[in-house]
Amino acid sequence: MSTDVPTEIELRDILPVAIFERVRDRWGPMVWRVKAARRVEFSHLSVLFESRTTALWQIHEVLRVESRTSTGDIQREIDEYARLVPGPGVLTATLSIHAGSAAVGEVFSRELDTGLICLEVGAHRCPCRRLDPDDREPAAIHYIAFDVTESAQAALHAGEPGWLRVESSVGCERLPLGPETRASLLETLDLGRPPRPSADEPSSDTFIPILNADQTWPSW
């Protein structure tokens, strides 16, 4: 068995809805722990650093809630959320605007183009960018990415302070990256992929369903 953590999402990675329903209650808490370690909450918005685990979970949840089972429907959800799987030197995130008036949301949406959110490690600054350059409409949800330079990655490994900053005409906030968040982001940024975790403790960049021995599942 390969020990490389897969970095893409394919049709074979998606469980049938009926099987997902059976494993969801045990699977969910593991995913929620991953999300908790990768979420940074500000006054008006939150940033959830994504991973293959969170993207796969979202695909499965949408298919479950909307009862979608056709190959075409599944592929459309993969195409929507697979872009959230981070690549080498890139952190992806979902930006959720959850407070303030519609005007505040419009300001945040507009200021994404001027580095609304910035990952800071020591003296290194990594401003966000839109994952989809055509994503120009004001919205409560935006998909963003941070290009993390090798020097910034080295600084993070060396233990230099890490921060996430919101710099907006609405207001400015700067929050430190907690130990769990740092560790999770470093795991994502490491080019040398770790061994596949056990089914009880998935990393933030893999996704392992828990099924009975007589059942089959995609090779994740």
Sequence and secondary structure as in RCSB ss.txt:
>XXXX:A:sequence
MSTDVPTEIELRDILPVAIFERVRDRWGPMVWRVKAARRVEFSHLSVLFESRTTALWQIHEVLRVESRTSTGDIQ
REIDEYARLVPGPGVLTATLSIHAGSAAVGEVFSRELDTGLICLEVGAHRCPCRRLDPDDREPAAIHYIAFDVTE
SAQAALHAGEPGWLRVESSVGCERLPLGPETRASLLETLDLGRPPRPSADEPSSDTFIPILNADQTWPSW
>XXXX:A:secstr
       S  GGG   HHHHHHHHHHHHHHHHHHHHHTEEE SSEEEEE  HHHHHHHHHHHHHHTT  SHHHHH
HHHHHHGGGS  TTEEEEEEEE SS HHHHHHHHHHGGGTSEEEEETTEEEEEEESSTT  S  SEEEEEEE  H
HHHHHHHTT  EEEEEE SS EEEEE  HHHHHHHHHHH SS      TTS  TT       TT      
